[in-house]
Amino acid sequence: MTVALDFTGKTILVCGVHKGGMGGATCRLIAQGGGTVIALDNQQAYVDGIAQDVRALGGTIHTLTADLMDIAQCEQVIPRVLEQFGPIDGIANIAGGTRAEEWMPLDETPGDSFWKTLQLNFAYVFYLCRDAAAEWIRTDRPGAIVNVGSVSAKDGAPWHGPYGAAKSGILALTRTMANEWREFGIRANSVSPGAVMSERVLEKAASMTERVKASRDPNDTVIMTEPQELAQAIVFLLSGMASGISGQNLTVDRALSTKFCGGARRNRKDFDQTKLNGN
């Protein structure tokens, strides 16, 4: 006997759908469950790539592009979705991640970099969830929200402090969504990944400067999680099988957060020297 997640008759908006990451895996799982996917990313090539995958599975998918770093575009996402594709039943906010240029101590972090990190990992989620919930409330329609947090929100986030702060905000805001919107049949949960084995993460790791590499403990073994494992958690929380779950955060990290540490200044003098050397 098997139990399948059934999305028949459901339409889910997935924001951040890079083919090799958890967004792409989420789209494929929803399609396999019989649901319709609306895939959103900032590049047409990304949404076209996942659309090809979903259609190869026999699924139905629509595509949309938007720059989630642009507030004006964020405020147009839900109106555009409703106008072009009709009502939705759920939204997964997966777009985000650390940026290579932000990996540095807080006292060296430029203000512009700080705000860009918050917009990419936190602020856009507010706009999309606000507008989706307002439409669900207006039309007396239930809905499900899953926002992606991070294990970096658990404790401190050395050398990626703005990212950790943004993801902490995701967890707190999601719980507030669950509280305020529960009477309307709207559920809101978050999923916190650890280190995800995606193409983007591997590309970023390959381009680290020597100074950034020196911020990590060379004896620490990073426990990697597969995108599919995150997608399974996201899709479960979007599904009817999670009907009683709201306001919760599910960590999917293969126990990384039980030993997690980020960057650290083990020796300030050494870091200052590598900075002077241009690394």
C-alpha positions, 0 to 999 in steps of 0.5 A: 500500500502506498500513500501519494501526495495528491495535487489534482485540481491544485495550482501552486506558485513556486518562486525560485525554480533553478533546475538543479535546485530545490525549486526545480525539484519542488516543481517536478514533485507537484507535477507528479502529484497531478498539480499545475505549477506556476514557475517564477524566476528572474531569467526566462532560461530558468523557467524554460528549463524547468518547464521542459522537465515538467512537460516531459513528466506529462505535467502542466506548467506556466512560467513567469519572470520577475526580479524579486529584488525590485519591490515594484515587481514584487507587488505585481507578481500576484496580480499578474498570476491571477490575471494570466493563470487564475486562482492559486492554492498555494505558494512556495517561496524558495528564491534566495541564498547567500551571495558570494560578495556578502561573505564577510564580517559584520563590521566590514559589510556595506549597507547596500549589501545588507539591504540586498540580502534582506530583499532577496531572502526576506522582504519579497516573501512579505509582498507575495504572501501578503497579496496571496493571502489578501486574495484568498481572504477576499474570495473565501478560498483556503491556501497553503504557504511554505517559506524557505528559512535556513539553519543559519537562523538557528543561532549565530551566522558568522560571516553571513550575518545579514543572511542569518537575520533575514532567515530569522525574519522568515521564521518569525513572519511565517508564524505570524502569518499562521496566527493571523490567517488561520481563521481564513483556512490559510496555513503557513509553514517554513522549511530550513535547509542546511547545506544543499547540494545544488548547482548554485551552491557548488559554483559559489564554493568553487569561486571562494577567495582564500580569505573566505576559505580561511574563515571556515574550520578546515577540520569541519566536514559539511553535511550536504542535503539533496535538493530532492529532500528539501522538495519533499518537505516543501511539497508535504507541507503544501499538501492536504496531508499537512492539513493540521500543520501551521506555524511550524518550521521543519529543519531538513539538514541531515543533522548539520545544525547539531554541529553547525558553524559558519565563518569565524575569525580564528586569528584577526591578524591573519585575516587582516593580512589576507585582506591586504593581499587582496584575497 
